């Protein structure tokens, strides 16, 4: 919890800069996850995973553009990065 509070405090202090960098990070990680998901096929499960990745990454972008509270934006960023990384790892393991 101390790490979360430290990262959040830093994010809140430099909200505009970190939001811009985090959009790039979330988009790149989401794109990599989408690529690997689609490399595993086009079944319903892959399409659902693709939907999740795109929806969560876009939700983060919307929270930044809507200028919501920094706490909500930060939590959405963490969720976006964790989900994209998790689905990326799962699909890489399934592929190879």
N, C-alpha and C positions, 0 to 999 in steps of 0.2 A: 504494500500500500504506500510505502514511502517513495518508491520509484514512481508510481502513478502520480502522487502529489507533486513531486519534483518536476516531472515532465509536464504536468498540467500547468504549474505555475510559470514555467518557462514559455509554454505555448501561449498562455494568456498574456504575458508581458509583450511578446512579439507576435501578436495574433495575425496581423496582415501578412507578414513575411512567411511565417510558418504555414499559413493557409495556402499560399501560392505554391510553396515547395511541396506541401502534402498533396495538393491536387495532382502534381506531376507524378509523385510517388504512387499514389493510389491508382492513377490511370495506367502507369507502366506495369505495376504488379497485376492489376486486373486484366490488362491486355495479354500478359504472359499466361495467366491462368486460363483465359478464354481460348488462347491458341492451343494449349495442351489439352483442354477439355475437348475441343473439336478434333484434335488429332486422334482421340480415342473413339470417334464415331459420331453418329448423328441420331442416336436413339433418344427415347424420352428422358432417360436419366441424364444424359449429357446436355440435352436442351434445358432441362430444369436447372442443372448446375450453372449453365451459361446465363440463364435468366437471373439466378441469385447473384452471380458476380456482377453482372451489368446493373441490376437494380440497386445493389448496395453501393457500388462505386458512384452511380449517379445520385444516390441519396446524399452521399457526402458532398458532392459538388453543389447540390441544391442547398444544403445547409450553409455552405460558404457564401453562395450567391445571395441567399436570403438574409445574410448577416444575422444569423441566430446567435444565441448566447454561446460564448466560447466553450463552456463546459459541454454543451450538447454537440457542438462541432467536433470537439476533441474526442468525445465518446464515439461519435459516428466514424471518425477517422480510425480509431483503434479497431472498431468492429469491421470496417471495410478492409483494413490491412490483414487482420486475423483470418477473416473468411477467405479472402483471395489467396493468402499463403496456404491455408489449410487445403483448399480445393486444388491448388497447384501441386502441393506435395502428394495428395491422394492420387491425382491423375498421373503424375510422373511415376509413382510406384506401380500403378496399374499398367502403365504403358511399357515399362522396362522390367 
